[in-house]
Amino acid sequence: MGESKRRKAALGDKYGQEENLFPWLPITKSQSEQVIKLTTKGAWIGIGFLVAWWLTVRLIGPAFGWWQIN
């Protein structure tokens, strides 16, 4: 009997299914990798917006404020 058949007999219905990241958390390992990719992409998007906002306030903002000086 081969190793895969032994494993299939030992696991029964759970054979071929991904195991959870933690026993008490119903998230698989591949789902946790997808969450990490999504949050990393969101963080980079946030950094991009922050840089764009900073450039707007720092460079464009003063150009519109020159006529308000008394």
C-alpha positions in Angstrom: 0.0 0.0 0.0 1.4 3.4 -1.0 1.8 6.4 1.3 -0.9 8.3 -0.4 -3.4 5.5 0.1 -2.5 5.2 3.8 -2.9 8.9 4.1 -6.3 8.8 2.4 -7.4 5.9 4.6 -6.3 7.8 7.7 -7.8 11.2 6.8 -11.1 9.8 5.4 -13.4 12.7 4.3 -10.7 15.4 5.0 -8.3 13.9 2.4 -7.5 16.6 -0.3 -8.9 19.5 1.7 -6.7 22.3 2.9 -6.0 22.5 6.5 -6.9 25.6 8.6 -4.3 28.1 9.6 -5.2 27.6 13.2 -7.6 25.0 14.5 -9.9 27.6 16.1 -9.8 29.9 13.0 -11.8 28.9 9.9 -9.3 30.4 7.5 -7.2 28.2 5.2 -3.5 28.9 4.4 -4.3 30.0 0.9 -7.0 32.4 2.1 -4.5 34.0 4.6 -2.0 34.5 1.7 -4.7 36.3 -0.3 -5.5 38.5 2.7 -1.8 39.4 3.0 -1.6 40.2 -0.7 -4.7 42.4 -0.5 -3.6 44.3 2.5 -0.1 44.9 1.0 -1.7 46.3 -2.2 -4.0 48.5 -0.1 -1.1 49.8 1.9 0.8 50.8 -1.3 -2.3 52.5 -2.7 -2.6 54.4 0.6 1.1 55.5 0.4 0.4 56.7 -3.2 -2.5 58.8 -2.0 -0.5 60.2 0.8 2.3 61.2 -1.5 -0.2 62.8 -4.0 -1.9 64.7 -1.1 1.5 65.9 0.2 2.5 67.1 -3.2 -0.8 68.9 -3.7 -0.6 70.7 -0.3 3.2 71.4 -0.5 3.5 72.5 -4.2 0.1 73.5 -5.5 -1.4 74.9 -2.3 0.9 77.8 -1.9 0.5 78.8 -5.6 -3.2 79.4 -4.9 -2.5 81.3 -1.7 -0.3 84.1 -3.0 -3.2 86.5 -3.7 -4.5 86.3 -0.1 -1.4 87.9 1.4 -2.2 91.3 3.0 
